[in-house]
Amino acid sequence: MIADQSIKSSRAHYFSQFHSLLNNPLLHDVVIRVIDKEEDTVQTIFAHKLILRLRSEHFHQLFSEMELKQASDTEPAAKTASSDICSIDITNVQYDILMRVLEFVYTGQVRVTPQSIMSILSCASKFQVQGIHELLSKYFKSHIDEETVCYLLEEANRFNSNALFRTCLQYVNRNANRIFFSKSFHLLSKETLIRVLKSKGLELEEHVVFEAVVQWAKEKEKQLQQQHVLKQKHVEEIDEEVDEIQPQKEEETFEYLIRELCPYIQFGVMSPSDLRDLVELKYPGLVPSSYLLAAYKYIATGEGFDDQQVGRFMNCFFKWDSNFKGPQIQIDLSGDIVHKQTGGTQAQTVLGNLELRNNRRYYFAIKVLDAPASSYSMIGVTDRKTVNTSDFLSHNARGYAIYLVNGQKYSNRQSTSYSTAIHKGDEVGVLVDLGKKTINFFKNGIDLGVAYTNITGPLYPAVTVYSTEKFQILKNARFNKPKK
């Protein structure tokens, strides 16, 4: 016996059939009156109890309560055709937005724009319409771009839509280098910007974050000034006796906005030169001295910031450590350049004096000033407790390196294919992300991809000098994430 098979009709035909029922006075049994008290208008929508009950928990409960009330009436009124039609008054909802939500109720489809999407979600939530949030989540992922993401962030914050905010924030984190300097970035309110600045996933250096925040505050002050002038004119039109322009409120000034945002800028991860040139000299007196003192203390000692507050990108400012080096290693007076005192081919390792720890991200770069055609030296990170400075930095379970001779990655005495050989003049970058527990190497600014996973701190920058190689720490090395 052949089992029954489900044969589906055209979905487009189904949608058009049900769409024709919406706001159609024929056979309706519900009249929705959308009341706009400000405009003193009433607009009517014709609808159907059965459909509303099936698709909206709000209307299901509402109609159930109405039916119970009718059943409890001791002297029910005589039944007429008009008594089968119930009337519902709705306020605080725009007619057009409610119509779009009801279109979804009737057809499973909804018309949206970036400007209307949050109002639609808010309306759907108010009336407990099932399925629309899931449908619109797909729209978010495919339509978020640099022009819309800040608007959607602001709306998500205003309507307390945490799911949308997280989706938008992930996009901002990945594309912060462009979004933070876009025109739409200035749309963000102070409250929304604070939530963004709290993110530990921003792929942007902190001195760039600070510069973007300064530009945001300048633009926000202009916006607030314009709003203040318009509000003052409106007051004057209402009250002719008011002829004196009221001063702008302190919370609308550039300086006030910066002070409000300073707690969310991680000054301690900037370089000393950025703190001096950008913060102190370019914008003198703008940042309270307490933040600068704490930042310099953190740079010098690693103390002064709660680990939970410092979660973003850490620039690496370090010197080669004379207390953790092989006996043949020579460090120059600057503390940046290393080589071997004598010739020969014996591995000698030196560590930097910076501890890479907790859940932070670090980037440093080393330039190969000199090296033979085939160099058996290494660049990477290792642990003080397990490293033997008279051996290769990778010859322990906590050593992670890239091998210059062939570009292979090398750890715990095991090598694996990774990149190509590194030569004199090349720059090797090392990105240690202890939040993601990964290490990436860069060759002349090109990301070679994830080399190691499941990495934990503490670790230290390190190089192994094998013969005549000479290495230099690149000051103010910048991690530039490739644009997608």
Protein Blocks (a to p, Z undefined) as FASTA:
>chain_A
ZZdddddddfklmmmmmmmmgopaghpabdcddddfklopacdddddfklmmmmomklmm
mmmmmmmmmmmpmbdcdddfklmpccdddehiafklmmmmmmmmmnopacddfklmmmmm
mmmmmnopghjlmmmmmmmmmmgcfklmmmmmmmmmmnopaklmmmmmmmmmmmmmmmmm
cfklmmpcfklmmmmmmpmkbccdfklmmmmmmmmmmmmmmmmmmmmmmmmmmmmmmmmm
lmcdcdddfklpfklmmmmmmmmpcfklpcfklmmmmmmmmmghklcfklmmmmmmmmmn
opaiafklmmbccdddddddfklccfkbccdfkopaccdfbgcjdddddddfbdcehjbd
cddddddfbccfbdcbdcddddfklpcfkbcfklcfkbccddfknopaceehiacdfbdc
ddehiacdddddfknopacddeehiagbjfbghiacddddddddfklgccdddehiacdd
ddZZ
